[in-house]
Amino acid sequence: MNRLRPNGYFAKNILSRAAFQPRPTMQGIYVNSKEEPDFRQMVSSFVEQAGRYTRIPKENVELYKKNDSVLKMNISIVRDDGQLEIFPAYRIQHKTHLLPTKGGTRVTANTNLLQQEALATLMGFKCALLDLPYGGAHGGIRADLTNYSRREQEAIFRTFTLQCVKANFFKASVDVPGPDQGTSSREMNWMMDSYSTLFGQKDINTYASVTGKSVLRGGIEGYDEANGVATNTAIQMALSNQEVRERYGLTMDQNLQGVTFICQGWGRRGVSISKKLVQKGAVLVGVMNSTGGVYNPSGIDPDHLIEFISNNPESRL
């Protein structure tokens, strides 16, 4: 089977067309066109729309829209009070013709199968765009980790890892998870350690079974800041385009000075992106996360907000 991006053509067109074309009609993709489409339907629609501008056969576009492998499971742990609790969990592999597959692990109270399938598909295109030798993937657990002790959280991730291993959805040569919303190097360390406990004596690539782990466990310096650097670079490149600048009323010599923006999500990526944009002269006027938001038309200092949240861990934005 051909790779996802025949000479990069299809994936690059998917990105450019989806980014600058008007929002497509969703009619025909789901029953009631008046309803807001779910995330998977949105991704499918954009892929289909962009495919019309390429020479890719329609049946191939249909193939790219679908995921190859879907693992849906229920994982259980015994809580500190002795009660048993069950969590829906998922791991999706977009395309398995190019292994290993690669993608994040999202843990939120509202993640679901449709969201994970959409994220896996997007990971497939992202890997293809950057010419990375991976098929896309994504996984997640439906849980609000703030409601669980550290021991319970660790049990959730170790159980999730073991279930993925049993289904052959976890291995350096098969499927490599990474962090996403609700996860960090701590969780990646737990997952890698669980795999190592089972196969460390057999698999020389144990440390390569996850990305985003701590530096002491083989991780890469600057991993947490990488997304911020990349997003900032992408914004700078977009604003160097005259058509984009005219759309937002910016002069060619304005750069980012005085440009206002809102950050949706105040994790390590959102913080890193916001800091770099502010350093370039942009003004952060709003921040939103899963607990609420804060708005100040005069500007928000990212460092001050970080300090406030650190000193008031029980507070909500």
HUDA-V465144 format. One record per run of one state. SS is the DSSP state (helix for helix, strand for strand, loop for the rest). FROM is the first residue (numbers start at 1). TO is the last residue. If there is no record, write none. Layout:
BEGIN
SS:FROM:TO
SS:FROM:TO
END
This chain:
BEGIN
loop:1:5
helix:6:20
loop:21:26
strand:27:27
loop:28:29
strand:30:30
loop:31:38
helix:39:51
loop:52:57
helix:58:65
loop:66:68
strand:69:78
loop:79:83
strand:84:93
loop:94:100
strand:101:108
loop:109:112
helix:113:129
loop:130:134
strand:135:142
loop:143:144
helix:145:147
loop:148:149
helix:150:166
loop:167:170
strand:171:171
loop:172:174
strand:175:179
loop:180:184
helix:185:199
loop:200:205
helix:206:209
strand:210:210
loop:211:214
helix:215:217
loop:218:222
helix:223:239
loop:240:241
helix:242:247
loop:248:259
strand:260:264
loop:265:267
helix:268:279
loop:280:282
strand:283:289
loop:290:291
strand:292:295
loop:296:301
helix:302:311
loop:312:317
END
